[in-house]
Amino acid sequence: MARSPPIYLNNAATTWPKPPEVLDAVRQSLALPVFGSGRTTGSQGEDYATLAREALAALLNADPPEHVAFTQNATDSLNILIQGFLAANGDGCHVITTALDHNSVLRPLHELERQGRIQLTVLPFENGFVGPDTLESAITPDTRLMVTAHGSNVLGSVQDIARIGESLHDHGIFFIVDGGQTAGHIPVDLRALPVDAYAFTGHKGLFGIPGTGGFYLRDPESVAPVCYGGTGTDSFSLYQPREMPERFESGTHNYPGLAALAAGVNYIASVGVKTIAEKAERQTAFLIRELKSEPNITVYNESPSLPIVSFNIRGMENDDVGFILARAYGIVARTGLHCAPLIHRAIDGGRGSVRLSLSWFTTDEECRIAARAVKEIAQNADSSVGSS
Ligand SMILES: Cc1ncc(COP(=O)(O)O)c(C=O)c1O
């Protein structure tokens, strides 16, 4: 790689670097024996789960904090919520999702459809959004659940989940939102939003480390637990506690991960999500403007609300572009389908794209270097070969 450290523009996959506070928190959490959560004796030390829960509840305005449960990542959260919704409400219903969704939503739902446990409708999108009429016309008397991404990891578009939630609730439909790309990137107010459950991951916009995630669930009884075990509470009972968070948190917590997550969320809160979002918007608009000025480059998202730019260069495969960016310029991008295959079917014929994704730590200079690099590659491409 040409540059050390690299210019890292793959933050939608996982953020790097992490704030120094996050690295310190992991080290400190392992340097002392752990206490807290009713699972250990002793009166000193930190209760990392509670620290992380309270920090997240404050960031997302999730009320009460106990309704935030921790999992391994957003994928784990979505599986628990979807499976648990069926466990609580029974099989046989109609479920809606969208072609904008990630495989963490599409695969659990398609598996349930294959098993004959649900009927599934996948809504199409236009310019990154699912229109209100498209949604309304898909609702049937059997529709009980909609699961969809708040923000797209390919197009950076953010759905109007307030509007979607309101029309779903008019029909008594349960609404699970995948916040994998929005938590930490844009303001999220779960008290105000008409969503029943919101899944997040720790290692992306929240600056935690891999292996952490969770969800907020408004009404615990609406989703049954699908994993059972020790919680350190009510241990004479041979049944899972009904209350949150124990309802969904069996086994030993990933406490170094939760220490990191608490530190990451506190870092974001100290900067301010609005400040983070404003800088991201400015830098993303710059990249899109630059890339669009080169006729050989097709940019697939015009004005995203998340720091994501997806493009292809005429006459080149996207993985070749990624390879040159890494080898010749030391720029880490991501290429291919980004685990969101139905988006690519719609925008680029299933070919996949090059994705640049930024974080709070991306500098203006890094954006300038990346724009110059992509334009240089495009100028040297043989545009008579291949499609856009
Ligand atoms: C929109 C969206 N949802 C869910 C996920 C899954 O996140 P995780 O891999 O942390 O489970 C991702 C990851 O890329 C994503 O972009």
The ligand as an SDF file (V2000), in Angstrom:
LIG
                    3D

 16 16  0  0  0  0  0  0  0  0999 V2000
  -27.8610   -0.9910    7.0170 C   0  0  0  0  0  0  0  0  0  0  0  0
  -27.1050   -2.0640    7.7390 C   0  0  0  0  0  0  0  0  0  0  0  0
  -27.7490   -2.8860    8.5600 N   0  0  0  0  0  0  0  0  0  0  0  0
  -27.1350   -3.8620    9.2410 C   0  0  0  0  0  0  0  0  0  0  0  0
  -25.7880   -4.0650    9.1120 C   0  0  0  0  0  0  0  0  0  0  0  0
  -25.1520   -5.1670    9.8750 C   0  0  0  0  0  0  0  0  0  0  0  0
  -24.2950   -4.6850   10.8560 O   0  0  0  0  0  0  0  0  0  0  0  0
  -23.4150   -5.7270   11.6780 P   0  0  0  0  0  0  0  0  0  0  0  0
  -22.4730   -6.3500   10.6580 O   0  0  0  0  0  0  0  0  0  0  0  0
  -22.6810   -4.9320   12.6690 O   0  0  0  0  0  0  0  0  0  0  0  0
  -24.3250   -6.7360   12.2170 O   0  0  0  0  0  0  0  0  0  0  0  0
  -25.0410   -3.2380    8.2660 C   0  0  0  0  0  0  0  0  0  0  0  0
  -23.6020   -3.4470    8.0850 C   0  0  0  0  0  0  0  0  0  0  0  0
  -23.0150   -3.0830    7.1000 O   0  0  0  0  0  0  0  0  0  0  0  0
  -25.7180   -2.2030    7.5660 C   0  0  0  0  0  0  0  0  0  0  0  0
  -25.0640   -1.3900    6.7420 O   0  0  0  0  0  0  0  0  0  0  0  0
  1  2  1  0
  2  3  1  0
  2 15  2  0
  3  4  2  0
  4  5  1  0
  5  6  1  0
  5 12  2  0
  6  7  1  0
  7  8  1  0
  8  9  2  0
  8 10  1  0
  8 11  1  0
 12 13  1  0
 12 15  1  0
 13 14  2  0
 15 16  1  0
M  END
$$$$
